[in-house]
Amino acid sequence: MRCFIIVAVFALAACGPANPPVGNSVTSPPVAASSVAPEGASIGPEGHATVVTAPPDPDAVRKAADDPHVPDKSVYHFYAAENGLSLEEARRRLDAQQAKMDEVTRLRERLQREEGDNFLDLRLAHQPDWRYIFYFKREPEATLSRYTRDPRFEAASGTLSSDERAALIEPWAERWSSEGIPYAYGLGATRPDLEVSLSITAADYQALAEKNGWPAPPAPIVTHFAKAPTLPAVDPRVEPLLKGYAYGRFATGIQLEALGAGTVTLEDGCLTVGRGEDRKVVVVHQETGISLDEDGYLVFIDRHSGAVRGRIGEPMVWAGPNRTPEQYLVGIERLRARCPGELLNIGNPESAAAFEARYPGATR
């Protein structure tokens, strides 16, 4: 059984709402800053833009409609696709695994009682054929053979128990939390390494480690770092049009999946959602930037691929809620000073029209 621990100082989106962006890509290198108004925008006396409405990109909607999401018909279909099996073979394997569950549970409980710290855990392996693998610290084959000779049960060597792994990671988790770094790791004792995903780039982590005097984590801890975005958060062509732009300091990690919706507008240089008492100032996740699409509309983009997420002024959807402490938002001081109001983190938004085309009925 695998156990995962996931910690985040704030919720982050993977590509909210868990879909690849659609539409044209922003791949051309940035050009010199320009005060030319984007399509559908008006420019105020101080050079800041206002965009109230924009049509969805018809090509993006068509592309999403051509590749609709079709849920797997059953767990058998999923298992077959995951393991390269025919549907019949997937059904045979899953039914056999289910029939074995009571025996597996009884054996596990007996090993926990009689082997103490020698028995670590078990996992279900699927290739080349399915079997249960039981992990022991000492003499795995001889130990398992005292309890069963079932050919579907195999023995393997392990190192640290889940409790030992938790004790090992604890001081490092405290270090990462002190700097607000979201992280995730698995405590399952069936893996040789204790792998940790950190929502920070290797370069930024190294800088923090040097500042705080952190040594390198000991084995078996293995750290994996986030990839830095390749595109700027704000395209230089549109920067003069904005009063501010704030985004997450760290890369995406854990994302709550409630569906948020609203029309993001640009109000005299301030990105907002809602009107009157419902008006909120928009902030986003690290992966979302702002640029121009090929038709001249102001758009949110994916900062890794350059793909357009949606146009400012059209209805959008996003995964949430996203609670990001302000100390972990880049650009928040300038945004706060020039765009007063309650903040709303819309994560990595997407065109509602494209989302609806891919998931018919999802936004109703």
HUCORGI-V805902 format. One record per residue. N is the residue number from 1. RES is the residue in three letters. PSI is psi in degrees with one decimal (* if undefined). NEAR is the number of other ideal C-beta (glycine too) atoms within 8 Angstrom. D_FIRST is the distance of its C-alpha to the first C-alpha in Angstrom with 2 decimals. Layout:
n=(N:N)
res=(RES:RES)
psi=(PSI:PSI)
near=(NEAR:NEAR)
d_first=(D_FIRST:D_FIRST)
This chain:
n=(1:2:3:4:5:6:7:8:9:10:11:12:13:14:15:16:17:18:19:20:21:22:23:24:25:26:27:28:29:30:31:32:33:34:35:36:37:38:39:40:41:42:43:44:45:46:47:48:49:50:51:52:53:54:55:56:57:58:59:60:61:62:63:64:65:66:67:68:69:70:71:72:73:74:75:76:77:78:79:80:81:82:83:84:85:86:87:88:89:90:91:92:93:94:95:96:97:98:99:100:101:102:103:104:105:106:107:108:109:110:111:112:113:114:115:116:117:118:119:120:121:122:123:124:125:126:127:128:129:130:131:132:133:134:135:136:137:138:139:140:141:142:143:144:145:146:147:148:149:150:151:152:153:154:155:156:157:158:159:160:161:162:163:164:165:166:167:168:169:170:171:172:173:174:175:176:177:178:179:180:181:182:183:184:185:186:187:188:189:190:191:192:193:194:195:196:197:198:199:200:201:202:203:204:205:206:207:208:209:210:211:212:213:214:215:216:217:218:219:220:221:222:223:224:225:226:227:228:229:230:231:232:233:234:235:236:237:238:239:240:241:242:243:244:245:246:247:248:249:250:251:252:253:254:255:256:257:258:259:260:261:262:263:264:265:266:267:268:269:270:271:272:273:274:275:276:277:278:279:280:281:282:283:284:285:286:287:288:289:290:291:292:293:294:295:296:297:298:299:300:301:302:303:304:305:306:307:308:309:310:311:312:313:314:315:316:317:318:319:320:321:322:323:324:325:326:327:328:329:330:331:332:333:334:335:336:337:338:339:340:341:342:343:344:345:346:347:348:349:350:351:352:353:354:355:356:357:358:359:360:361:362:363:364)
res=(MET:ARG:CYS:PHE:ILE:ILE:VAL:ALA:VAL:PHE:ALA:LEU:ALA:ALA:CYS:GLY:PRO:ALA:ASN:PRO:PRO:VAL:GLY:ASN:SER:VAL:THR:SER:PRO:PRO:VAL:ALA:ALA:SER:SER:VAL:ALA:PRO:GLU:GLY:ALA:SER:ILE:GLY:PRO:GLU:GLY:HIS:ALA:THR:VAL:VAL:THR:ALA:PRO:PRO:ASP:PRO:ASP:ALA:VAL:ARG:LYS:ALA:ALA:ASP:ASP:PRO:HIS:VAL:PRO:ASP:LYS:SER:VAL:TYR:HIS:PHE:TYR:ALA:ALA:GLU:ASN:GLY:LEU:SER:LEU:GLU:GLU:ALA:ARG:ARG:ARG:LEU:ASP:ALA:GLN:GLN:ALA:LYS:MET:ASP:GLU:VAL:THR:ARG:LEU:ARG:GLU:ARG:LEU:GLN:ARG:GLU:GLU:GLY:ASP:ASN:PHE:LEU:ASP:LEU:ARG:LEU:ALA:HIS:GLN:PRO:ASP:TRP:ARG:TYR:ILE:PHE:TYR:PHE:LYS:ARG:GLU:PRO:GLU:ALA:THR:LEU:SER:ARG:TYR:THR:ARG:ASP:PRO:ARG:PHE:GLU:ALA:ALA:SER:GLY:THR:LEU:SER:SER:ASP:GLU:ARG:ALA:ALA:LEU:ILE:GLU:PRO:TRP:ALA:GLU:ARG:TRP:SER:SER:GLU:GLY:ILE:PRO:TYR:ALA:TYR:GLY:LEU:GLY:ALA:THR:ARG:PRO:ASP:LEU:GLU:VAL:SER:LEU:SER:ILE:THR:ALA:ALA:ASP:TYR:GLN:ALA:LEU:ALA:GLU:LYS:ASN:GLY:TRP:PRO:ALA:PRO:PRO:ALA:PRO:ILE:VAL:THR:HIS:PHE:ALA:LYS:ALA:PRO:THR:LEU:PRO:ALA:VAL:ASP:PRO:ARG:VAL:GLU:PRO:LEU:LEU:LYS:GLY:TYR:ALA:TYR:GLY:ARG:PHE:ALA:THR:GLY:ILE:GLN:LEU:GLU:ALA:LEU:GLY:ALA:GLY:THR:VAL:THR:LEU:GLU:ASP:GLY:CYS:LEU:THR:VAL:GLY:ARG:GLY:GLU:ASP:ARG:LYS:VAL:VAL:VAL:VAL:HIS:GLN:GLU:THR:GLY:ILE:SER:LEU:ASP:GLU:ASP:GLY:TYR:LEU:VAL:PHE:ILE:ASP:ARG:HIS:SER:GLY:ALA:VAL:ARG:GLY:ARG:ILE:GLY:GLU:PRO:MET:VAL:TRP:ALA:GLY:PRO:ASN:ARG:THR:PRO:GLU:GLN:TYR:LEU:VAL:GLY:ILE:GLU:ARG:LEU:ARG:ALA:ARG:CYS:PRO:GLY:GLU:LEU:LEU:ASN:ILE:GLY:ASN:PRO:GLU:SER:ALA:ALA:ALA:PHE:GLU:ALA:ARG:TYR:PRO:GLY:ALA:THR:ARG)
psi=(132.2:136.0:127.5:135.6:127.5:123.4:133.2:132.1:-25.7:157.4:135.8:152.4:145.9:-49.1:61.9:138.6:76.3:36.8:150.2:143.4:154.4:163.3:-175.0:155.3:148.6:93.7:-13.9:148.5:149.0:143.1:177.2:147.8:138.7:148.0:9.6:132.3:135.6:164.2:128.9:5.4:153.7:149.4:127.7:174.9:-25.2:6.3:4.0:147.3:153.9:127.9:116.3:-37.9:152.7:145.3:150.1:152.0:113.5:-32.8:-38.2:-40.4:-42.3:-43.4:-42.3:-38.9:-29.3:-13.1:61.5:151.5:124.2:110.1:148.6:141.7:-29.9:171.5:-26.3:-42.2:-43.5:-46.9:-38.8:-46.1:-39.2:-31.4:10.1:42.4:160.9:160.6:-37.0:-43.0:-38.6:-43.3:-42.5:-45.3:-46.1:-39.2:-39.2:-39.3:-42.2:-40.2:-22.3:-7.5:-41.6:-40.7:-41.4:-43.3:-43.8:-42.3:-41.3:-47.7:-37.3:-42.5:-39.0:-37.1:-44.4:-20.3:-9.8:-131.5:-5.5:-36.7:127.5:-58.3:-177.7:160.4:157.6:117.8:153.1:-12.7:142.4:-20.4:162.8:145.5:159.0:131.2:123.1:130.4:135.0:152.2:-33.8:137.5:64.1:-49.6:-46.0:-38.0:-49.9:-35.7:-20.1:-14.5:-28.1:152.2:16.3:125.8:-15.5:-5.1:123.1:157.3:148.7:159.0:141.0:177.6:-69.9:141.6:169.8:-40.1:-40.1:-36.5:-40.6:-40.9:-35.9:-39.5:-20.1:-50.8:-27.9:-37.5:-38.0:-40.2:-48.5:-41.3:-33.7:-24.2:6.9:17.4:117.8:142.5:161.9:142.8:160.1:138.1:3.8:130.4:5.7:0.4:142.9:-32.4:158.2:93.9:133.4:129.8:123.1:132.5:51.8:148.6:159.2:-39.3:-44.3:-37.3:-42.7:-38.7:-41.9:-39.4:-41.9:-40.1:-40.0:-4.2:33.2:132.3:176.0:140.0:142.1:159.1:146.0:19.3:126.6:121.6:141.2:133.4:159.9:155.1:132.9:142.0:147.2:-16.9:151.3:156.1:-37.4:119.5:129.6:-25.1:-27.1:-5.8:-41.2:-17.5:-14.2:144.7:-23.8:163.6:121.7:140.3:163.9:138.4:-32.1:160.0:169.3:143.8:-103.0:140.6:120.5:149.0:15.3:142.0:117.0:155.1:150.7:167.8:118.4:120.9:164.5:117.7:96.5:48.4:-1.3:125.9:125.7:162.4:133.9:170.2:158.1:-132.8:-20.6:-0.6:134.1:146.8:132.2:134.8:162.9:175.8:168.0:-32.9:-8.9:124.7:179.8:135.5:-159.1:141.0:-178.1:-19.9:3.8:5.3:147.6:129.6:154.4:139.9:161.7:119.1:-10.1:-47.3:-21.7:-2.4:143.1:131.2:-37.9:160.5:139.3:127.1:-9.2:154.5:139.0:163.9:158.0:158.9:144.1:-166.6:154.9:113.3:101.5:112.4:141.4:-26.8:-11.0:22.4:123.0:130.9:7.7:-33.4:-47.2:-41.9:-44.4:-40.7:-31.0:-15.8:77.7:150.2:167.7:139.5:148.6:118.9:111.1:14.5:-122.4:86.9:165.0:149.3:126.1:-33.9:-42.2:-40.5:-43.5:-34.2:-34.3:-36.6:77.9:128.8:-6.0:-28.7:5.6:*)
near=(6:8:8:9:10:8:10:12:9:12:14:18:14:8:11:14:10:8:8:5:12:12:16:10:9:14:4:5:3:7:7:5:7:7:8:4:9:13:9:9:12:6:10:10:3:5:8:12:16:13:13:6:9:12:7:13:15:7:8:15:13:9:11:13:9:6:6:10:5:4:4:8:5:6:7:11:11:9:12:13:8:7:9:5:9:6:9:6:9:14:9:8:13:11:8:9:10:7:6:10:8:6:8:10:8:8:12:9:8:9:11:8:6:6:10:5:6:9:12:12:12:11:11:9:8:8:5:2:6:9:10:12:12:14:15:16:8:6:6:13:7:7:14:13:9:5:8:7:4:6:5:7:11:8:12:10:7:12:7:10:9:11:6:8:12:10:7:10:14:8:6:10:10:8:10:11:10:7:8:12:13:14:14:12:11:10:12:12:13:12:9:4:8:14:9:14:9:13:13:11:10:6:7:8:13:8:8:12:9:7:6:9:6:7:4:4:7:6:5:9:12:9:8:7:9:10:7:6:10:6:11:8:10:10:13:10:11:14:9:9:15:15:10:13:10:11:14:16:8:13:12:14:14:9:14:9:7:7:11:11:9:9:9:15:13:17:8:9:15:14:13:14:11:8:4:5:3:6:11:11:14:12:14:13:14:13:12:15:14:15:12:11:13:4:6:7:14:17:15:14:16:14:13:9:6:11:13:17:15:16:15:15:14:14:9:16:12:16:15:13:8:16:7:11:9:8:5:11:14:9:11:10:6:10:16:10:6:9:12:4:9:6:9:9:14:15:17:16:14:16:17:14:11:17:15:11:11:12:9:6:6:8:10:3)
d_first=(0.00:3.79:6.55:9.97:13.33:16.31:19.79:23.05:26.50:27.38:25.91:26.43:26.65:25.32:28.28:28.86:28.71:26.06:28.74:30.78:34.26:37.12:40.78:42.90:41.69:43.44:43.81:47.34:47.92:48.98:52.72:55.01:54.62:56.66:57.96:58.21:56.73:53.71:54.31:54.93:55.08:57.96:58.70:59.92:62.74:60.39:58.64:55.47:54.28:53.72:51.77:51.64:50.63:49.59:48.89:45.53:45.60:46.41:44.99:41.60:41.62:42.64:39.93:37.25:38.84:38.85:35.05:33.83:30.20:29.49:26.21:24.47:25.97:22.79:19.18:20.87:22.88:20.00:18.08:21.43:22.26:18.95:19.22:23.02:23.48:26.16:25.52:26.31:23.85:21.05:22.01:22.18:18.71:16.99:19.16:18.37:14.58:15.34:17.78:15.33:12.89:15.05:15.33:11.66:11.39:14.60:13.77:10.68:13.02:15.80:14.25:13.45:17.09:18.86:17.36:17.02:16.07:16.10:12.68:10.01:6.54:5.76:5.29:7.96:10.95:13.97:16.92:19.49:18.21:14.94:13.37:10.38:10.26:10.11:10.85:13.85:16.35:19.32:20.58:17.41:19.44:21.81:19.30:17.30:20.71:21.82:19.42:19.30:21.09:19.32:19.61:16.39:14.53:14.78:14.67:14.38:15.41:13.53:15.37:14.27:12.00:10.51:13.86:15.85:14.57:15.45:18.81:19.45:18.99:20.89:24.41:23.68:22.28:25.53:27.59:26.15:26.49:30.05:30.98:29.21:26.89:23.92:20.72:16.99:14.32:10.64:9.72:6.63:8.38:7.95:10.64:14.23:15.32:14.68:15.83:17.76:19.58:22.91:25.24:28.27:30.10:30.27:33.98:33.62:30.90:33.17:36.00:34.08:32.95:36.59:37.88:35.58:35.62:31.89:31.09:28.55:24.95:24.17:21.81:18.91:19.25:20.09:21.70:22.27:25.29:26.68:29.51:32.85:34.69:37.55:39.92:41.54:40.58:44.19:46.29:49.58:51.50:50.35:49.98:53.56:52.83:50.12:50.64:47.08:43.54:40.41:36.87:33.60:33.69:30.07:28.29:26.10:22.65:21.31:23.48:24.08:25.04:28.05:30.97:33.95:37.30:40.77:43.54:43.50:47.12:48.98:51.46:54.01:51.42:48.59:45.56:45.15:43.69:45.74:49.26:51.11:49.03:45.89:46.47:43.69:43.62:40.90:38.49:35.76:32.69:33.24:32.91:35.77:39.36:42.74:45.25:47.61:46.91:49.33:51.33:51.89:49.62:47.72:44.00:40.53:38.91:35.64:36.41:34.35:35.80:38.95:38.20:39.86:37.71:40.64:44.22:45.37:47.22:45.12:42.54:39.02:35.49:32.59:29.12:29.10:29.94:30.05:30.96:32.13:34.06:37.40:37.14:34.49:36.76:39.00:42.54:42.22:45.40:47.60:46.07:46.53:50.12:51.17:49.07:48.94:46.71:43.29:40.50:38.06:35.20:34.83:32.15:32.54:34.86:35.79:38.87:38.56:40.66:38.38:35.26:37.00:38.03:34.48:33.06:36.05:36.33:33.56:36.09:38.10)
